[in-house]
Amino acid sequence: MTGAGSATTEHVTEAIARLRRHTDLPISVGFGIRTPEQAANIARLADGVVVGSALVDKIAQAKSADQAVTDVLSLCSALAEGVRSARH
């Protein structure tokens, strides 16, 4: 499940429950995830967290290629820490 918009935790929880009734495959979710807190919330519900639009935005907002790399790495690190915090 992915998308550039955002979904409520309630909607994501319901959607994951519906999917789990039909598959044993891992479920990854990505709906407007931009912060470590959002990543942690999704990590508590799903098997994987997908981030796309937030990374594209960091690249688009960067003033240089070096800044884009730095900003993307920083965001990835923060999001990963959010996921790890939810899994402990």
Order of alpha helices (4+ residues) and beta strands (2+ residues): beta-alpha-beta-alpha-beta-alpha-alpha
